[in-house]
Each structure stands twice: as C-alpha cells, then as structure tokens.
Amino acid sequence: MQSSESIEISFLDHVAIIVEDLDRSVRWYQKVLGLRKYQFPEWGDYPIFMMHNKCGVALFPSNSRNRKKLIQKEGHFAFHVDRFNFERAQGLFTEWNIEFVIQDHHYFESLYIKDPDGHKVELTTIKDSPDSFYKSEV
C-alpha cells in the first residue's frame, strides 16, 4: 500500500554492471537473453544498454585497476518513474533532507540518491515518448 507521501515506481529500469569486455558482453546478452542493444553517440562509448520491454542492464567497462572504486562510482540500479513522480521525488527528498543529484542523460533525466548502506539508487524518467524511444532503430 502506497502512502500519500511516497512516489510510484513504474518498473525496474536497469541495473548497472561492470564487465571485462563490452563487445563480448553485448554479444552474450543478445544471444543468450535476446536483449536489444541501445548505444547512442550522446552517451559516448558507454554505457551500453541491453534492454527488453524497457528493462535490462547498463554495461560499463572494467578498465580500471581499482575495480572497487569503479563499482562504487558506476554500479547502481535504476527505477523508472513518470514525470509526475520524478518531480514529486524531488520535493519529498528536499522535505526529508535526502541529498540528491540530477543528471541529464539526453534521452532521460535521472535523480540519484544513496540508500542507508551507500548503494546508489537512480530514479529515471524519459524525456520523450517511451514508445518512440524504445522502438527506435539503433
């Protein structure tokens, strides 16, 4: 049951993972799980999103000597929210003194917070029509 002072999550959008070889991982997720590759110039070389039905994994390379720092920096999970709940979260988090950062990811806008154990949690909302984005040719 949802309280009047909460946000409504639409679905689990993605989990960010660190991989040894981006190309190998892309091939594996395509072949084994049938996920579709989303990689756009605006995002640079990574992350590469492997998605199906609006959820999936975001692949980041492990080309760092200090893997633990990379996981802390890039490792996270993201929930999709609609625009109303994205803006509602900002107001509630401000009211509750929860620090957050907002980032523009060209197609999406994301808000990042940390849970009590320091895990990065992302709330993301699409800027355009979900149907036009997820059906676009990449």
Number of C-alpha atoms within 10 A of each C-alpha: 3 7 7 6 8 12 18 16 15 12 12 16 22 22 18 19 17 18 16 13 13 18 12 11 16 18 15 13 17 15 11 8 12 13 20 18 19 17 15 15 7 10 13 9 12 15 20 22 22 24 21 14 9 15 18 20 20 25 25 22 19 17 12 11 8 9 12 11 11 16 16 12 11 17 19 18 19 23 19 23 23 17 14 11 19 20 14 16 20 18 12 14 14 12 9 9 9 12 11 15 10 14 11 11 14 12 15 13 17 20 19 17 17 14 9 7 6 9 14 17 19 24 22 27 24 17 15 11 9 13 9 9 15 15 8 9 8 10
